[in-house]
Amino acid sequence: MNFELTARQKELADLGRRFCDEVLLPLEQVADEHGELPMDRRDGVKDQVRAWGLAGINHRKEHGGLGLSMLDQTLIEEQLGRVTNGLWSCVWRPPVSLKFGTAQQIKDYLLPSCAGHRRGCFAITEADAGSDPRQVKTRAVLKNGKWHLAGEKWFVTSYNASDFIIVHAHVDDDPDKPTLFLVDKPADNLVHLRSPKFMHNFAFDHAELRFEDVILPEDRMLGRIGQGFELTKDWFVEARLQIASHALGAAIRAAELANGYATTRHQFNRPIRDFQGVEFMLADMAVEIFATKSMLYRVAWEIDNGLDRKLVHAHASALKLHSSEMAGRVIDKALQVLGGRGYMRENPVERLYRDIRVDRIWEGTSEIQRVIVAGQIRKRGLGVFSGWS
Ligand SMILES: Cc1cc2nc3c(=O)[nH]c(=O)nc-3n(C[C@H](O)[C@H](O)[C@H](O)COP(=O)(O)OP(=O)(O)OC[C@H]3O[C@@H](n4cnc5c(N)ncnc54)[C@H](O)[C@@H]3O)c2cc1C
């Protein structure tokens, strides 16, 4: 068993850390005060992503990406996770489902997305379809060689930074025909209803959209009719690893800040870390981080080494559940160590506290991850998680 990172992997982690520190961290305050990344800062960050060689981190070289392994990506993502306000999303990750497109779709959507010239957002969720996407009401009907799309989508992240939307709809209103469609912006009859505020401030918006008979050429279907879930399954695995990496990075940053503060802050004539009540919090944080990091790198390694896809799904769910809940516990403790300062908006730990909450909700809630983990135990036995193969 070799747990050592290669020299190249150490370089990638270092690259991610320096990019985060030098490019993203200076934008945190302005993004928080403005509610999102101001428009006049967006092009500058894009240029930096390209200049630092971080364009297309999640795709193969032939698709315009960097050709990184999952562990390589994880090492970068972990460092990006240290930043608040969702600024990690300035480093674009074109939707994985695009790689299943036709040669023309890859040319028109994936290649320019990897280069940062285009950006896509993903619209599955609706008012009555969250954890259960079979309840989706958005429908697509083919009439005279054109797709007609009608329905409403919620929580579409990065809509205002995107120039196309991947829409999950039911062909002919049939939940057995979930299918993906590429909708270019602007489109006739596509209405931006609103972009509500959320607990976190994020780099970009989370929009609500209405498709009022949006008409698309026949070749804007991505994959085949009924393949909607199949094409997004890979995306879910990747997104869950990203969430785990970001949660880990966020927890490490909070723990570092708490650890530093515990040394310099004096009360009752001694550093507060001398009080066991404080030092035990630091110890608990360190152990949680240690366990999560081991789990995350293991799952990334399993993906890179071709572990059975079903097992990878099971492990990615367990990882997403554990890491998102771990980050909540660690950051809560870090805030406690910082006392009143930790509760100030200008303190990164306060922002991390707000930011990290959504990781227990998006890309499958904690309860849905438990449903997946429990289902795997029932189907395949506890060994899926307790074994080592
Ligand atoms: C900031 C943000 C950004 C988002 N970005 C996107 C995006 O870009 N694109 C997109 O399509 N969606 C996006 N989402 C939507 C997100 O994926 C959903 O919010 C999530 O899947 C949960 O759905 P829901 O909010 O409708 O909750 P519900 O499904 O209504 O769940 C409500 C509660 O019931 C629980 N529950 C539901 N079913 C079960 C069950 N079987 N067993 C146990 N408990 C259950 C849930 O765990 C939760 O606690 C985003 C959400 C947020 C908050």
The ligand as an SDF file (V2000), in Angstrom:
LIG
                    3D

 53 58  0  0  0  0  0  0  0  0999 V2000
  -27.9640   26.9350   -3.1120 C   0  0  0  0  0  0  0  0  0  0  0  0
  -28.5510   25.8080   -3.9020 C   0  0  0  0  0  0  0  0  0  0  0  0
  -28.0970   25.5830   -5.2070 C   0  0  0  0  0  0  0  0  0  0  0  0
  -28.6470   24.5590   -5.9680 C   0  0  0  0  0  0  0  0  0  0  0  0
  -28.2320   24.3870   -7.2770 N   0  0  0  0  0  0  0  0  0  0  0  0
  -28.9160   23.5470   -8.0930 C   0  0  0  0  0  0  0  0  0  0  0  0
  -28.6470   23.4990   -9.5100 C   0  0  0  0  0  0  0  0  0  0  0  0
  -27.7390   24.1490  -10.0070 O   0  0  0  0  0  0  0  0  0  0  0  0
  -29.4200   22.7060  -10.2760 N   0  0  0  0  0  0  0  0  0  0  0  0
  -30.4250   21.9460   -9.7690 C   0  0  0  0  0  0  0  0  0  0  0  0
  -31.0940   21.2520  -10.5300 O   0  0  0  0  0  0  0  0  0  0  0  0
  -30.6970   21.9500   -8.4220 N   0  0  0  0  0  0  0  0  0  0  0  0
  -29.9760   22.7350   -7.5930 C   0  0  0  0  0  0  0  0  0  0  0  0
  -30.2570   22.7890   -6.2420 N   0  0  0  0  0  0  0  0  0  0  0  0
  -31.3470   21.9750   -5.7210 C   0  0  0  0  0  0  0  0  0  0  0  0
  -30.9000   20.8730   -4.7820 C   0  0  0  0  0  0  0  0  0  0  0  0
  -30.3020   19.8240   -5.4840 O   0  0  0  0  0  0  0  0  0  0  0  0
  -32.1550   20.4340   -3.9910 C   0  0  0  0  0  0  0  0  0  0  0  0
  -32.4500   21.4890   -3.0830 O   0  0  0  0  0  0  0  0  0  0  0  0
  -31.9560   19.1300   -3.2440 C   0  0  0  0  0  0  0  0  0  0  0  0
  -31.8670   18.0600   -4.1330 O   0  0  0  0  0  0  0  0  0  0  0  0
  -33.1170   18.8600   -2.2640 C   0  0  0  0  0  0  0  0  0  0  0  0
  -34.3480   19.0530   -2.8600 O   0  0  0  0  0  0  0  0  0  0  0  0
  -35.4400   19.9820   -2.1350 P   0  0  0  0  0  0  0  0  0  0  0  0
  -34.7840   21.2440   -1.7480 O   0  0  0  0  0  0  0  0  0  0  0  0
  -36.6280   20.0690   -3.0220 O   0  0  0  0  0  0  0  0  0  0  0  0
  -35.8230   19.2350   -0.8110 O   0  0  0  0  0  0  0  0  0  0  0  0
  -36.8730   18.0290   -0.6480 P   0  0  0  0  0  0  0  0  0  0  0  0
  -36.5720   16.9510   -1.6190 O   0  0  0  0  0  0  0  0  0  0  0  0
  -38.2570   18.5880   -0.6620 O   0  0  0  0  0  0  0  0  0  0  0  0
  -36.5300   17.5450    0.8130 O   0  0  0  0  0  0  0  0  0  0  0  0
  -37.0110   18.1700    1.9860 C   0  0  0  0  0  0  0  0  0  0  0  0
  -36.5610   17.3200    3.1780 C   0  0  0  0  0  0  0  0  0  0  0  0
  -37.1100   16.0010    3.0640 O   0  0  0  0  0  0  0  0  0  0  0  0
  -36.0590   15.0520    3.1160 C   0  0  0  0  0  0  0  0  0  0  0  0
  -36.3610   13.8910    2.2760 N   0  0  0  0  0  0  0  0  0  0  0  0
  -36.8160   13.8950    0.9920 C   0  0  0  0  0  0  0  0  0  0  0  0
  -36.9310   12.6420    0.5410 N   0  0  0  0  0  0  0  0  0  0  0  0
  -36.5140   11.8250    1.5440 C   0  0  0  0  0  0  0  0  0  0  0  0
  -36.3780   10.4110    1.6910 C   0  0  0  0  0  0  0  0  0  0  0  0
  -36.6490    9.5630    0.6860 N   0  0  0  0  0  0  0  0  0  0  0  0
  -35.9240    9.9260    2.8630 N   0  0  0  0  0  0  0  0  0  0  0  0
  -35.6000   10.7780    3.8900 C   0  0  0  0  0  0  0  0  0  0  0  0
  -35.7170   12.1240    3.8090 N   0  0  0  0  0  0  0  0  0  0  0  0
  -36.1600   12.6170    2.6440 C   0  0  0  0  0  0  0  0  0  0  0  0
  -34.8400   15.7960    2.6060 C   0  0  0  0  0  0  0  0  0  0  0  0
  -33.6350   15.1610    3.0030 O   0  0  0  0  0  0  0  0  0  0  0  0
  -35.0290   17.1600    3.2410 C   0  0  0  0  0  0  0  0  0  0  0  0
  -34.5870   17.1210    4.5620 O   0  0  0  0  0  0  0  0  0  0  0  0
  -29.6750   23.7470   -5.4280 C   0  0  0  0  0  0  0  0  0  0  0  0
  -30.1070   23.9790   -4.1100 C   0  0  0  0  0  0  0  0  0  0  0  0
  -29.5520   24.9830   -3.3630 C   0  0  0  0  0  0  0  0  0  0  0  0
  -30.0730   25.2190   -1.9680 C   0  0  0  0  0  0  0  0  0  0  0  0
  1  2  1  0
  2  3  1  0
  2 52  2  0
  3  4  2  0
  4  5  1  0
  4 50  1  0
  5  6  2  0
  6  7  1  0
  6 13  1  0
  7  8  2  0
  7  9  1  0
  9 10  1  0
 10 11  2  0
 10 12  1  0
 12 13  2  0
 13 14  1  0
 14 15  1  0
 14 50  1  0
 15 16  1  0
 16 17  1  0
 16 18  1  0
 18 19  1  0
 18 20  1  0
 20 21  1  0
 20 22  1  0
 22 23  1  0
 23 24  1  0
 24 25  2  0
 24 26  1  0
 24 27  1  0
 27 28  1  0
 28 29  2  0
 28 30  1  0
 28 31  1  0
 31 32  1  0
 32 33  1  0
 33 34  1  0
 33 48  1  0
 34 35  1  0
 35 36  1  0
 35 46  1  0
 36 37  1  0
 36 45  1  0
 37 38  2  0
 38 39  1  0
 39 40  1  0
 39 45  2  0
 40 41  1  0
 40 42  2  0
 42 43  1  0
 43 44  2  0
 44 45  1  0
 46 47  1  0
 46 48  1  0
 48 49  1  0
 50 51  2  0
 51 52  1  0
 52 53  1  0
M  END
$$$$
